[in-house]
Amino acid sequence: MLQKKRLSLGITGGIGSGKSYVCRILERLQIPVFYTDEEARCEMLSNPQIHSQLFHLLQADVLLPTGELNKPLISTFIRSGEDAATAVNAIVHPQVRIRFRRWMAQQEAPLVAMESALLFESGFQSEVDWSVLVTAPEEVRIARVMARDGKSREEVLRWMALQMSEERKAELSSFVVLNNGKHDVEVQIRKLTSRLMAQIAAEE
């Protein structure tokens, strides 16, 4: 029995770009989404090997006595510089990649998606067939994050500095979705997914 063709999208974008909004639209369209941040948290909570490696890196336990992640500790370390973020990602991302492959093997939908802010930085783009950049002007993204997270402008800018530029992401992406308040995001997503589903059907 021939296996049905299944293809995948990698959804990425800088902080405040609207990736989560796009993923909610995809889910309404019956397109399953794998959330790398959630899966990374699961690994950091449950994987003893990661606990040990992060302890040696941070010189502190990443789990609180309650069994929850010490998010302030991890977040502060990651924001301390690009090398720190890279070191943490090098420990966690390989396990997230394994989780994604297992998840993919369980999917039956012809089109699925991976949400990842660090799609290109992590090398996760090699796991998907197409990459989609969700983007918005920097000032719009800053305002969104300040309102959403209660962060100062300086804190948001420091976090943005750890991510690849929007320009470079656009160069690497298969498609770009504009979430600037002027272009209807859902219309863009519906057009894109319809085009891809038609391509999948033509190749079966």
N, C-alpha and C positions, 0 to 999 in steps of 0.2 A: 504494500500500500504506500503510495507516494505521500510524503510529508508536505503539508500545505506550506506555501511560502510565507515567511514571517519576517518583517523588516522593522527597523528601530530608528527612533529619533533621539538625539541628545539635546535636551533643552538647557541652555545656559544663558548667562547674563550677569552683569555686575549687581552688587547689592542695591536694592530699591528699583530694579528694572521691571519687576512684575512677573518673574518666573512662576511663582505660585499661582497667580491668576491664570496664566496660560495653561498650567497643568490642570487646574480645575475645569477649564473649558475642554481639554482633552478627555478628562474622565467623564464629562457629560456626553461626549461623543463615543463613549464605550472604548476608549483607548487606555489600557492600563499604564500606570506610571510608577516607576521605581524611583524612590527619593533617596539620593545618596547620603544626605545629612542624617536622615532618620536611621538608615542602615549603619552608618558610621557610629552613631550613638549606641545602637544595639551591640555592636562589636566592642565598643569601649566599656560597656556595662558588663558584658558576659564572657569576654575572652581573657583568660588568665595570662596568656602570652603577651597580649597587648598591655595588660596591667603592669606586668614586669618591665617591659620595654619603656613604657611611659614613665614608670617610677624612676628608672635610671636616667631618663632624659630630663625630667622635671625636678628630680630629687625630692619628690613628694608623692603621696598616694593620690591617685586620680579619683578614688572612690571615697565618699564620705562615710562615716559610721552607719548612716542610714541605708547604705547600699546605693545611693544616688551618685551621679557624676558630680565632681567638684567643678562645675562649669566656670565659675570665676577664675579658678586657678588655670584651667586649660585656656580660656579665652585670653587672659592676661599674657600668658606665655606666647601664644600664637601672635598676638598683636605686637609683641616685642621686636619683631623683625622678620624679614623674608626667610632667613635661615631657620628660625624657630618654627615657622609655619611649615616649611619644607620638611623638617625633621619629623614633626608630628604626622604629616601626611604620608611620609614614607613608611611609617609604622602601620597606619590605619588603612590606607587606600588599597593595598593588596588584598586585604580581607574583604573589603567592600566589593572589589572586582569579582572575587569568588562568589559572594552573595548574589551579585547581579547575574552571573552566568547560571547559577542555580535557579534563580527567579525566571530567567528567560526560558529555561528548559521546561518550566511549568506552564507557560503562557500558551493560550490557544488563539488569541486575537491575531489577525494578520498584521496589525500595526501596533507597536508598543513604544513607550518612551522612557527615557532616563532623565531625571532632573538633577543637574549638577552645576553648581556655581563655578567649580574648578574643572570643567569638562576637559579643557585643553591643558591646563597646568598639571592635571593628574594623569593625563594620557588616556582618560576614559573615552575619548573620541574614537579610539581604535576598537571599542566594543560596540559601536553603533554604526548604522549605515549612512545616516544624515545628521548634520548638526544644525540647530536652530538658535540663533542669537536673539534674545528678547532685549531690546534696548530703548533707552530714553535719554534725553539731555541730562548732563551731570547735575545741574541745579535742581531739576525735577527729582532726580533720584535722591539727592541729599535731603531735600524737603520731605520726601516720603519716609525716609529712614528716621529722620529726627522726630517726625510726628508719630511714627509707628513704635519706635523703641525708646523714645525719650532721651536720645543721645544728643550731645552737643555737635555743632558743625565740625569742630576739630576732631572729635572722636570718629565721626563718619568718614572724614577725609583720611584719617590714619588707616581705617579699615579698607577704604577704596585703594589706598596706595599698595596694599598687599595683593591686589588682584590685577590680572592682565588688563591692559587698556581696552576700551570698547572698540577702538579702531583696529587693533590687532585681532580681536575676537571676530570682528566682521570679516576680516580678510580670510580667516580660517573656516568660517561657517558656510554651510551649504545654503542657508536661507536666513533672512533677517526679518524679524517682526517688530514693528514700531509701536511702542506703548507710550506715546507722548501726549495723549489726550486729543489729538487731532485725527488719528486714524483708528478706525474701529478694530480692536484686537480680535474679537470673535470672528468677524468677517475674514480677516487675514488667516486665522487658524483654520476656518472651515474651507477656504479656498485651497490652502496648502494640503490639508489632509485629504480632501477630495481628489486632488491631483495625484497624491501619492498612492491612494487606494486604487485609483484607476491604473496607475503604473503596475501595482502589485497584481491586479486582475489580468492585465495584459501579458504579464510574464508567467502566469500559472499554466 
